[in-house]
Amino acid sequence: MGRPSLEIGTYGTIHVAQTSAGSWRARTRYRFADGKSRQVERSGASRAKAETALKKALLTIEDSQGGELTPSTTLRQLGQRFLAHKRDLERSDGTIETYGYAVTAHITPRLGDLTVAEAKPDRLQKFLNTVHKESGPGAAKNCRSTLSGMMALAVSNGAAPRNPVRDIERISQPKGKRGSPAIEPKDLPDLMKKLRAAPTLIEQDTVELFEFMLASGWRVGEACALDVGSIDFDAETAEVEATNVRVTGRGIVRQAVPKTESAWRVTPLPRPTMDLLRRRHERLKDDTTLLFRTVLMRLRDPSNTQRELRDIREVLGYPQLSTHTFRKTAATMLDRAGMSAAEIAAYLGHANPSMTQDVYMNTLKGDTRAGSVMQAQLSGLI
């Protein structure tokens, strides 16, 4: 019975022998990407040094040729191949931008010189722990997701036997940190009054955007991208079909939301909110079909919108206020009206109802469903 073949990118037993006084040679057979096994050897002044030299050489024995991935491909190279692969799959600009930031800002500077073969769970875990400590859980989650995709590409190309990210702990938010809290119903009239009176929000035409976000539960990027073509005034609904994102070298882009994903949804809106949208369309229709462009008729930047709110929240008396507060407040209203986690997840565009329960809902017991939940909850506020 013949000797079993080595897996590509692996080597057999290392044999070490003394060749002369003070000189040792280590040998093994390595199976290359072309399927052929060849002998590889290195020498050293001692048995241990010869074996170490051979093992080090085996990690980089194959230089990537013609774009082929091998165990010796560096994570710097793999990161660029991964981004090119995502472009080939026609992933959205925002998705590629997010992955690209993880590759260029974190992975390449810290791990770029490691090879695929050296990307072990313990090394990757230490890297993610450092990112989590220095840049926060969001950056760490993005790096973990990007590394998982990179190593999955390596596995599919035969450069790694298993994705090491599978053996890394998932990133979690620190206990007690849940982001911006929902606004209590008794405080909403005061908040809305102060928002409507804020000079900077009036100047930037942002007040009605926040009113819409409170009623719809939409993310800030989704609200900034709302087009009149997505609104059914008769049915009193609005469709999430795009989101505004910033793309390096291109600025703000209105990016389509795939209809196969949970982010795409049709949202029933309160009648006063529909009246708000109708008024805005009448006022802006000669210049744009978008409902929430900037005063200069440009695509609105979600980050700038978030900053507008951060800049005044202390003055307003709501130091934790953010654009996400409106979304969380909408979810809490639906929860208190007796809607289920699955129903609220569909309304918010969450793929997993458990996320809605864990992050957004207060899970109050004993409440009954309102006939027209958001309209009743926001009566007199919008």
Sequence and secondary structure as in RCSB ss.txt:
>XXXX:A:sequence
MGRPSLEIGTYGTIHVAQTSAGSWRARTRYRFADGKSRQVERSGASRAKAETALKKALLTIEDSQGGELTPSTTL
RQLGQRFLAHKRDLERSDGTIETYGYAVTAHITPRLGDLTVAEAKPDRLQKFLNTVHKESGPGAAKNCRSTLSGM
MALAVSNGAAPRNPVRDIERISQPKGKRGSPAIEPKDLPDLMKKLRAAPTLIEQDTVELFEFMLASGWRVGEACA
LDVGSIDFDAETAEVEATNVRVTGRGIVRQAVPKTESAWRVTPLPRPTMDLLRRRHERLKDDTTLLFRTVLMRLR
DPSNTQRELRDIREVLGYPQLSTHTFRKTAATMLDRAGMSAAEIAAYLGHANPSMTQDVYMNTLKGDTRAGSVMQ
AQLSGLI
>XXXX:A:secstr
       TT B   EEEEEETTEEEEEEEEE TTS EEEEEEEESSHHHHHHHHHHHHHTSS   TT   TT BH
HHHHHHHHHHHHHTT  HHHHHHHHHIIIIIIHHHHTTSBGGG  HHHHHHHHHHHHHHH HHHHHHHHHHHHHH
HHHHHHTTS SS GGGGS      TT  SS    GGGHHHHHHHHHH HHHHHTT HHHHHHHHHH   HHHHHT
 BGGGEETTTTEEEE EEEEEETTTEEEEEE  TTSTT EEEE  HHHHHHHHHHHHHHTTT SBSS  TTSS  
 HHHHHHHHHHHHHHHT TT  HHHHHHHHHHHHHHTT  HHHHHHHHT S HHHIIIII    SS    TTHHH
HHTTTT 
